[in-house]
Every structure is written in structure tokens, then in C-alpha cells.
Amino acid sequence: MKLRAPTALAIGIWLLAPSAALLGCASGWVQSKETDKSHGYVPADLDDCFAELKKTMSLEEQTLFAALPSQTETIQHHFGLGLWIRNNWGLRRGSRLALHMESLGFREPDAMSKAILEYYWLHLNGRLPGARQEVDLVRKYWERFDDAGHAAERATDAGRSP
């Protein structure tokens, strides 16, 4: 069955509606601490992210976000709040938050925003202490990958043969 353009558009809007609601809550936010010149305040670490999200999201939005069945369900906000985080907190531009997330073992902006959303869900549901152990597992995974997968690349970049 082929969908006509208006029907496909309506379905697309319906699928993005939960994300759009959370994206809208964050659109007017600008503060003066450590800033990205074009987008406003950039959190320093996960705890700072949680504080900023709490200020940015309404109580109703926080309650709806916390009520998601599991932390993996936060993926439905990847193109809403997650996109807003990637763009406005400089995860693609080497912001202080991006550097912090890299120090935790996250390499890609998508993975960083996904982790922020998941950890925020854990934080709202009082389950964050166990998530700190998960960060250590992510770091160890990437260290193994870096040691095995990028050793030759690093040697080549340094002018040595692998």
C-alpha cells in the first residue's frame, strides 16, 4: 500500500509529537555561565546537565519523561530533546560537555546525547548510582576498541609504520 504525501506527513508528525513537546520546552534557554557563543549555557558534566534539564523542562514534562517504562525508551526523544542537546550543548563542536563525555568514554555526539537522556531518566527515577558503574563499562569498552582498533591508525598518524 502506497501512502499519499499528506498521509505520510501526518504520520511523521504524529510519530515526532512526543519529541517535539520536549524540544519546545528547551528552545528559549540562554544563561551566562560557560557558554557556547551561539547557543547559551553549556553544562560541565552530567550533574550539571540534570540541573539544567530540571530548569528547562516543566514539572509535567519531567514527570512524563520519568514515567517512560525504561531508560531505553528515552530513544523516542533522540530527534527532539536529544537533537536539541547535541546542537545547543556543542556536542559536535568540542564543548566542555563534549570533552567531559569523551573522558567518560563516549565518542560520538549521538551516543553522548543518548547517554545524557538515559542517565537523566535514571536520575529522575532514583537509580543513578548504578549508572555510574555503567559509565565505567562504556569507558573500558572504548579503551579496548581504541587499543586494538586504532593502534595502527595512531602509529600511521605519528609517521611510524604500524
JOBEL-V119803 format. One record per pair of residues at least 6 apart in sequence whose ideal C-beta (glycine too) atoms are under 7 Angstrom apart, sorted by the first residue. I is the first residue (numbers start at 1). J is the second residue. Records with the same first field share a line. If there is no record, write none. Layout:
I: J + J
This chain:
16: 79
18: 76 + 77
19: 76 + 77 + 79 + 80 + 81
20: 80
21: 61
22: 61 + 77 + 80 + 81
23: 80 + 81 + 83 + 84
25: 56 + 57 + 58 + 61
26: 56 + 81 + 84
29: 40 + 56
30: 40 + 41
31: 40 + 41
33: 41
34: 41 + 42 + 44 + 96
35: 41 + 42
36: 42 + 90 + 95
39: 88
40: 88
41: 52
42: 89 + 90 + 95 + 96 + 97
43: 49 + 52 + 89 + 97
44: 96 + 97 + 100
45: 100
46: 116 + 119
49: 116 + 120
50: 120 + 123
53: 120
54: 62
62: 124
65: 121 + 124
66: 121 + 124 + 125
68: 74 + 121
71: 118 + 121 + 122
74: 117 + 118 + 121
75: 114
77: 117
78: 114
81: 117
82: 113 + 114 + 117
85: 91 + 113 + 116
86: 92 + 109 + 113
89: 95 + 97
90: 97 + 98
91: 97 + 98 + 109 + 112 + 113
92: 109
98: 112
101: 112
104: 135 + 138 + 139
105: 135 + 138 + 139 + 141 + 142
106: 112 + 115 + 138
107: 142
119: 128 + 131
122: 128 + 131
152: 162
155: 161 + 162
156: 162
